[in-house]
Amino acid sequence: MANTQASVLVNKVKPHKDSWKVHVKLLYSWTQNTSYGGETLECGLADQTLLVVNVVRGPTSYEDIKPFNGVLYPEYKDACFARWLLDEDQEYIDNIVRRSFESFGSDLRHVFVLILYNTLSVPETSWEITLQILSEDIEHNRRIYFNRPKLLLSDEEKMKFSLQEIEKHLRQNGTSLANFTFMPQLPPADDTDSNFLILDERSYDRQALVETLDRGVQKMTDEQRKFFDEILDAVNEERGGMFLVYGFGGTGKTLLWKLISAAIRSKGDIVLNVASSGIASLLLQGGMNAHSRFDIPLSPDEFSSCTMASGSDQANLVKEASLIIWDETPMMSKHCFEALDRSMYDIMGKHRTKPFGGKVVVFGGDFRQVLPVIHGAGRAKIVLAALNSSYLWEHCKFFKLTKNMQLLSGDLTPEEAQELKEFSE
């Protein structure tokens, strides 16, 4: 029969009634001479268990001391921390905080490794509390290392780079993060950590992009919104696709590129904005000439490929991109697009039946403007060199913009509106 008198007492007020037999680690009642749960403890857990026993009323087994506030903790150590019985880590956390006023992040990470390696009871909690301090200089160091003064890192990237620094210190001490299973682990190594092209494309101010997107979406026409949603769906679902936006000047193609780019970049993903000429690329945020971005030969033919090597920083940037936007495409030879298509098969390593290796690619322009310039060529040869004469054209989904954004603004007189309409058409 249970000792009802002992059921309301905690262990630290039981000495008059009970005794602790250390040599067998069993608690006996002098009156009943019954074992306290009939269990033994592993060496190293005894101290933690005794702490909990001293505050739990009337436990009948060691399992009775694990629950707290309706939660069953798997380990005695967890039950101790839930009851704030183990607070020795706080001393080390306070030490790091104090040092942060006079030391740099590299020194603080070294201190963290020392206490992690020797003394921390709950490393993951101490890491979460001190992460901001330990990663404070990471962004600055990366800006210097990659020579990118405006580089911006997300919180996830700061944590990843901080863990890399912690891992370096641990390896110098003959261990690694893998030995601290409760600590966050480094993701599998990839080429994005040291590729300044990728880091640069991910350094946009995401809050500013969200604000740009919120303002711009309100100005969209129904035609633009339909295409906007189509592209975002293709990117989010990773289904790939080749799209063409056709529209004369003033229909808002540049605005569309800006808002699509903002929507994707605000999530930390990459959009490569290119144009067929350097002048046109200046209208695109982060824009480049297509030849420079993809290393397209200056005089491509039906057998050409881009000269960027698979596995290079440039190729890895293209592989990492979620979307490619190519403006003023009608003025480029079809062989330029086909060269990129062939190279993308090798870079992506998949989807050989889809154009551009399964990447989402958006083209834009007006075929009534400048077509490919070919020295000494007649009309027929120029038409055959255009994108719509390529084998890629059958994969292209066509969208047309017809509404002039300036005419819709209402800021023009009837005469100015008519003049602008006639000019654009």
C-alpha positions, 0 to 999 in steps of 0.5 A: 500500500502506498505511503499516503503521508509521503505522497504530499512531501518532497524528497528534501523534507523526507529525511525523517521518514526515508533514507537514500541508499546511495550504494544501490540508488534506491529509496526505502520507506522505513515504515513500509520498507518498499523500494522507490520505483525499483529503478536504478540510475545511470552514472551522470544522471543522478545529480539531475534526477536528485534536483527534480526529486527535491521539488516533485511531491510524492513521486512513486517512480522516476517516470513521475518526475519527468512531467511538468505543466502537462508536458512529458519530458524525455530526459531528466535534464530537460525536466530540470531546465523546464523547472529552471533548476539548471541555470549554469549556462546563463553564466556563460551566456552573460559572459558572451554578452559582456564580451560583445561590448569590447570584442569582435564576432570572431573572438566571441565565436571562439569563446562560444566554441570553448564553452560548447566543447567543455561546459554547456548543458543545453548548447542549442538554447545558448546558441539561439540566445547568442546567435545575433551577437555571434553573427554580428560581423558576418555581413561586414566580413562577407562584403569585404571578402567578396568586394561587394559593399552593398551585399545583404545577407538574410538571417538564414545566411548569417546563421549558416556563415556563423555555423561555418566559422564555428565548425572551423574552430571545432575542427581545430580542436579535433571535433565538429558540429556533427558531434553536437547533435542538439546544435543546428547542423550545416547544410550539405556543402554547395557552390553558392557559399563562395560564389560572389555572383550568386551572393550579389544577386541575392543582396537586394533589399527585400523590404524595398522590393516588397514595397515596390511590388505593393505599389506596382500591382495596383497599377497593373492592367488586367493583361499584365496581371494575367501574365504576372500570375502565370509566370509566378505560378510557373516559377513556384511550381518549378514546371519550367516554360518559355513565354513571350510578351509581345507589345508595342512601346508604352504597354508596360513591358518594363513595368512587368519585368520590374514587378515580376523580378521584385516578387521573386527576389523579395523571397531571396530567389534569383532573377537574371534580367538581360537584354539584347543590347547594353542600352536596353539592359539599363532599364532593368534592375540588375540588367546585363547584356545577354552576350555578357551574361551567358557568354554567347558567341558574337557570331553564332551559328546553328551549332554554337553553344555558350562558352561558359563552362559547366561548374563555373561561377557563371554557370552555377548562377544560371543554374541557381536562377529561378527565372530568366527575363530577356528583353528586346528579343526580336533584334537577336538572331535565333542562334543566340537563343539556341546556343543558350538552350544547348548550354542549359541542357548541360548546366541543368543536367535534366529535362532534356525534352524541355527548352532551356533545361526546364528553366522558366524563360520570359522573352519580350519585345515588338517584332515590328521594331528592329529585327536581327541585323545581318550584313548584306542580308535580304528580307527573307534571310532576316526573317529566317534569323528571327526567334519565331523561325527557331525550333524553340518557337513551338514551345513558346506561350504567347501573350500580347499587351495592347493597352497603353499605360500612358493613355490610361493614366488620364494625365494627357489632353485628348490631343496628346493622347491621340498623338501618343497613340498614333506614335506608339502604333 
